Amino acid sequence: MSRFQVLLASLCFGTTGTAQALGPAGLSPAGVGAARILIGGALLVLVALLADGLRGLPRRPLLLAAAAVAAYQLSFFAAVADTGVAVGTIVALGSAPALAGALEWLVERRAPTRAWAIATALACAGVAMLALAGADASISVLGVALALVAGASYAGYTYAAKQMLQAGHTPERVMAGAFGLGAVVLLPVLFITGAEWLATTDGLLLAVFLGVVPTAGAYLLFARGLKRLSAAETATLTLAEPLTATLLGVIVLSEALNAPAAVGAALILSGLLVLAAPEVRRPVTVPA
């Protein structure tokens, strides 16, 4: 069930690109990302207040999670702008599971499983194929560095959220704290990039959708799954996001699915199946 929740969250994450493509043209990606976090963060705070409040979250992991939420938005969009969607996506999404596994190993001395290593290798190869299928690959040292920052931010956020969940805090409280503070950090970005588009019907609908579905709803599912999974395994499962984005591009936007993209999609799906296999093979205990 936990893996299904993370996979469902990844399906929601994957709707972001299609939603932006269907929304108003010419918007700043960083501005859209900031608006998404602001609306999603506000909704998560409201949900937490109605549930059990926001008090009691440990300061250090909370600040790390909030800083990572903001850093990911800024560094990923900057990396894509500097080195292209292909390289930015490969480095950012591909490095996050490995960095999450390394972080858990360094801090908790818990080595990732063999199934995780195989699944991550397959899924990362698939992400690379999907991104390179776009044929916009260009290498920039600064862009690659920014993409690594994005990957590290995602890994750091996942690990910090895991620590708060292990301490007994609810998914609603953890997500509200991380995204509520992250929204405060990103507020100036929205004004710097321009918020006029939020006054239009199409712009407001886009922002509300991104805030509700791939942010508030998706991250609540993400946290519920993360509560019972390792940070490394959770980060690997979220590689279903580019697979979802590719399929939506084909189905909704009528984009062509070339051979490299098809191979990439198959590799990601294979990796996710490998990761799910231990749960499927787990023996059922029958009460005496």
Sequence and secondary structure as in RCSB ss.txt:
>XXXX:A:sequence
MSRFQVLLASLCFGTTGTAQALGPAGLSPAGVGAARILIGGALLVLVALLADGLRGLPRRPLLLAAAAVAAYQLS
FFAAVADTGVAVGTIVALGSAPALAGALEWLVERRAPTRAWAIATALACAGVAMLALAGADASISVLGVALALVA
GASYAGYTYAAKQMLQAGHTPERVMAGAFGLGAVVLLPVLFITGAEWLATTDGLLLAVFLGVVPTAGAYLLFARG
LKRLSAAETATLTLAEPLTATLLGVIVLSEALNAPAAVGAALILSGLLVLAAPEVRRPVTVPA
>XXXX:A:secstr
 HHHHHHHHHHHHTTHHHHHHHS TT  HHHHHHHHHHHHHHHHHHHHHHHT STT  HHHHHHHHHHHHHHHHH
HHHHHHHHHHHHHHHHHHHHHHHHHHHHHHHHH     HHHHHHHHHHHHHHHHHHHTT      HHHHHHHHHH
HHHHHHHHHHHHHHHHTT  HHHHHHHHHHHHHHHHHHHHHHH  GGGGSHHHHHHHHHHHIIIIIIHHHHHHHH
HTTS HHHHHHHTTHHHHHHHHHHHHTS     HHHHHHHHHHHHHHHHHHHHHHHS      
